[in-house]
Amino acid sequence: MGYCIFIQAMSAPTPPRKGRGALSNPEGRFESKRVEVVDDGWSHDDATELPPLPTTVMAEQARSILTRNDSPDVGFDVSINPYRGCEHGCVYCMGGETRILMGDGTFKPLGELSPGDEIFGTEESGGYRRYVRTRVLAHWQTRKPAHRVQLADGTQLIASTDHRFLSENGWRFVAGQHRPHLTSNDTLVGFGESVRAAREVLDDSVDAVESGAELSVAAIEPLAAERDLYDITTGTGDFIANGVVSHNCFARPTHSYVNLSPGLDFETKLFYKAGAAELLDAELRKRSYVCKPINLGASTDPYQPIEKKLKVTRSILEVLQRFRHPLTIVTKSGLVERDIDILGEMARDDLITVYVSITTLDAALKRTLEPRAPSPAARLQAVRRLRDAGVPVGVLVAPVIPAVNDAELEHIVAACAQAGAKTVGYVLLRLPYEVKDLFREWLETHMPLRAAHVMSLINSMRGGRDNDPRFGTRMKGEGPFADLIRTRFAAACRRHGLARTREVSLSTAHFRVPAPSHGQLSLL
C-alpha cells in the first residue's frame, strides 16, 4: 500500500512558537497522507513571530478508567491517565481468542501473549509496508462493549469500537461517527485466515503487505454484552490479528489514534476523562476487583495546567481516599501541592508516594525543553512541601539527554537530597515512533552546533538506532556512555544517602468499599 504525498511550500525553517515545545505538526504514523515541506526560494522575515496557538479542551467519554499492563520496566500494574495530551509541551482492544501470528509462524490467542514474545508486525519501507518480526512490549486486559467484524473470506474479528484496522483506504476505526470507520466499501490488508499465506510470510516468500477481495468487510454488528478484551504494545506499532493488520496501543504517539498529530496537536488539543471519578468508583466496587497500587501519570501529567480548573485528578484522589486505596503519582507540576490535604492524610496509612520529575536546574534550558512546565525551583519547592506534610516523595531525573542535561546529573541529585527526597531514579531519553523526528527538529533549532553529537551519543546507547524498545535496556541504555551515566548516578546517590529505586511498599491492608455516596444509585 502506497501513500499520497502533498508538497507544501516553505521559505525557511519554522520558528518555535512561544510556549510550545514541538516546532511542527507532522501526521500521525497511521495516516495515509504525507506532507513534504520544500523551500520555495522566497525569503522569510526572521523577525516575524508566529501567533500563539490556543489550547482546546474536549471531553472524552471513556467507558473504562483503569489501564492494566505487565511490563517489567515500570513499577506498577495499574494506571489512570486523567488526560490525553499534555500542555506542558514536553486504548483500544480485541477479543482474547484473536489469533496472533507469532515469529515462528504459529498462532497464539491474544489473551495468552506475554511481554517479550516475538510476533509479526509491519513497517514502512520505500513507500510500501512489509512484514517484519517484532516484540510484545506490554499486554493488558479491559472489559467494554464490542463489535463483530465479518470479512468475505469468513474471518471474524471481535474488537472494541475504538480499535483500528488497516484497510486499502488507510487506518479505520471499527465504528463511530465523525471519524474514519469501517464500512462495506472497505477491504482490510493482510492474508486472512489462510495458513498457507502465513507460512509464506514466515518463509519470506511474501514480503509486501497486500489486500485482497476476500478481505472485504461483509458485516459489522454490535454484540449484546460487554466482553473481556485485550491489547498489546509492540515494537512496530501494530500486529497481525486473525490474518489482518491491526494497530496497537502507546504520550505523544497516542494522539495518532485519534487522527491528531503527536506534534503541536499533542500540546494544544487536549482531552479529559469525563466522569472519571464515577467510573473509578464503579470499578473499585466490583466483587472481582483486586487492590493493587494505582499510578497516576504513566502517560501524561495529571497536574498539567488544565487540571487547575477541571480538577479531574482531584476527583480521582477523593475516590481513592474513600476506598483507602494505595497509589503513586508522577508529575512535574507544583500544582500537586493543592492536594496535600488528601495526600498527607493518606500518607499516614502508607497509601501514597509522589515522584516529582526534574529534568534540569537550568531555567533557560527548561524554557525550550519544557516550555509550559513549572520552573526547577517550583518543583524543588513541591518536594520540600510534600516532605513537610509527611508525604513520601521521590524524584525522577527524566529524561537524561546526553550532551544536553547529563552534566547536571550530580547537581540535580544533590538538590533533591537537600529538598527532602528519599528516593531518586533516572530514565534515559526514549524516542519512539514520531517523537524521534520531533526531537531531531528541536535539536536543529535550539542546539544546531551540538545536534549531530547528541544524536551520535543517543545512537551509541541504543544499538545504533534512535530508539531501542527492548525490555531491560530501553530505560537505561547500553554501551560505554550508558555505563558511565549509570556509574555517576550511583555514586551521587551514595554520596547523599538516597535510595536508587522506584519500588515502594504501599499498604493494601486498608482497602475497603465504602457505602455509596448520598443519592448514588447502584449499577448492579
Secondary structure, DSSP 8 states (H G I E B T S, - for coil): ---EEEEEEESS-----TT-S-S-----TT-SEEEEEEE-S----TT--------EEEEE--S---EE---TTSS-SEEE-SEES-TT-----EETT-EEEBTTS-EEEGGG--TT-EEEEEEEETTEEEEEEEEEEEEEEEEE--EEEEETTS-EEEE-TT-EEEETTEEEESS-SSS-B--TT-EEEB-TT-HHHHHHHHTTS--B--EEEEEEEEEEEE-SS-EEEEEEEESSSEEEETTEEEE-----GGGGGGT--TTHHHHHEEEEETTHHHHHHHHHTSTT-----EEE-SSS-TTSTTHHHH-HHHHHHHHHHHHT--EEEEES-GGGGGGHHHHHHHHTTT-EEEEEE---S-HHHHHHHSTTS--HHHHHHHHHHHHHTT--EEEEEEEE-TTTTGGGHHHHHHHHHHHT-SEEEEEE----TTHHHHHHHHHHHH-TTTHHHHHHHHHHHTTTSS----TTTTTT--SHHHHHHHHHHHHHHHHHT-B---------TT-------TT-----
